[in-house]
Amino acid sequence: MSEYQGWANYPTWLLKVNIDTEKGILDDVCQGIANGSITTYEGLKDYLSEMCEHTAASGRNRYFEITDLWSLWDWNSVDWYHLFTSYQEDTKELGYLPDAEE
């Protein structure tokens, strides 16, 4: 699979775009990184997977909107490390982490 728009591949780019345009999900991801509940790329994948599964089961559509047309191949093709490191940077840039005291 080839690079897409500066991302590892199309599924990685698409998931990033979808999360970034859904403020509630973006907040959840950045807060999870800031408070230490999401500390690795595997943790990010697990968190989003659980949210999508829970949402589908409960009938809520907030997270399910992202993945309702995705196949398992798409989900497994995401470069989770690239996505996680991007959200680590976003967490700092968007002010979810307190400024380091000098």
PADO-574889 format. One record per atom (N, C-alpha, C): x, y, z; residue in one letter. Coordinates in steps of 0.1 Angstrom, whole numbers, plus 5000, padded with zeros to 4 digits. Each point is the difference from the previous one (the first is absolute). Layout:
XYZa/...
//
This chain:
500949885000m/499150125000m/500950125000m/499650104992s/500950124998s/499650115009s/500950105001e/499850125008e/498850084995e/499350075008y/498950084996y/499950135008y/500150114993q/499950135006q/501050025012q/501249944999g/501050015011g/499849905011g/499049924998w/499749895010w/500549874995w/500149905008a/500549874996a/499149934989a/498750035001n/499149944990n/498650075001n/499149974991y/498750065000y/499249975013y/499949885005p/499249985012p/500650085012p/501350025001t/500550085011t/499650144999t/500150064988w/499650134997w/498550025003w/499249914995l/498650015001l/499550005015l/500649915008l/499750005014l/500450135007l/501250054997k/500450135006k/499150114996k/499650014988v/499050104995v/498749995008v/499549885001n/498749975006n/500150045015n/501049965007i/500250045014i/500150155002i/500850064991d/500350145002d/498750094997d/499149954992t/498850074997t/498949975010t/500149915009e/499049975010e/500650055014e/499750125004k/500650065012k/499949915012k/498949935002g/499949925012g/501049885000g/500249944989i/501049894999i/501450065001i/500350114994l/501350065001l/500350035014l/499050065007d/500250035014d/500349885009d/499249894997d/500249885008d/501449944997d/500550004988v/501349944997v/501150095007v/499950134998c/501150095006c/499950005015c/498849995006q/500049995014q/500549875005q/499749894993g/500649875004g/501550004999g/500650064991i/501450014999i/500650095011i/499350115003a/500450105010a/499949945014a/499049925003n/499849955013n/500749865002n/500649954990g/500749875001g/499249884998g/498750014996s/499249884998s/500349944986s/500650084991i/500449954987i/501550034999i/500949905001t/501450025001t/500849944988t/499449924992t/500749934989t/499050004988t/500649974988y/499249994988y/499049885001y/500449905007e/499149895003e/498850045008e/500350095010g/499050055009g/499050094992g/500550084990l/499150084992l/499149914992l/500549894994k/499249914992k/499049935008k/500449965012d/499049935009d/498950105004d/500450125004y/499050105004y/499050024989y/500550034988l/499050034989l/499249884997l/500649885000s/499349884997s/498949985010s/500350015013e/499049995010e/498850104999e/500450124997m/499050114998m/499049964988m/500649954989c/499249974989c/499149885003c/500549905007e/499249885003e/498950045010e/500350085010h/499050045010h/499050094994h/500450084991t/499050094993t/499149924991t/500549914993a/499249924991a/499049925008a/500449945012a/499149925008a/499050095007a/500350125003s/499050095008s/499150084991s/500450004987g/499150084991g/500550154998g/500950045008r/500550144999r/500850004987r/500150124994n/500750014987n/501350085000n/500450055011r/501150095001r/501349944994r/500449895005y/501249934995y/499749924988y/498849944999f/499749914989f/500050084987f/499850135000e/500050074987e/501349984993e/501149995007i/501349994995i/500249864992i/499549905006t/500349874995t/498949924994t/498850064998d/498949924995d/500249954986d/500850064992l/500349954986l/501449934999l/500749995011w/501349945000w/499949855000w/501049944994s/500249855000s/501049975011s/500149885004l/501149965009l/501350024994l/500149994987w/501350024993w/500450155001w/499050094999d/500350155001d/500650025015d/499349955009w/500350025014w/501449955003w/500349884995n/501349935003n/501150074991n/499750084990s/501050064992s/500450145006s/499350055010v/500450125006v/501449995006v/500950104998d/501350005006d/499850075014d/499749925010w/499650045013w/501150085007w/501349964997y/501150085006y/500050144995y/499950024987h/500050134993h/498850085006h/498949945001l/498850075005l/500250045015l/500649915008f/500250035014f/501050125002f/501149994992t/501050115002t/499450134995t/499250004990s/499350124996s/499150065011s/499349915007y/499150055011y/500850045012y/501249955002q/500850045011q/500450154997q/500450034988e/500350144996e/498750095001e/498949954996d/498850085000d/499650035015d/500249905009t/499750025014t/500850125005t/501250014997k/500950115004k/499550134994k/499950004986e/499650124993e/498750065003e/499049915003l/498650055003l/499850035015l/501149995008g/499950055014g/499449905010g/500049874996y/499549905010y/501049975011y/501350034997l/501049985011l/500350135006l/500250015013p/500450135006p/501450034996p/500350134999d/501350054997d/501049955010d/501249964996a/501049955009a/500550125008a/500149985013e/500550115008e/501550014999e/500450124999e/501550034999e/500750005013e/
//
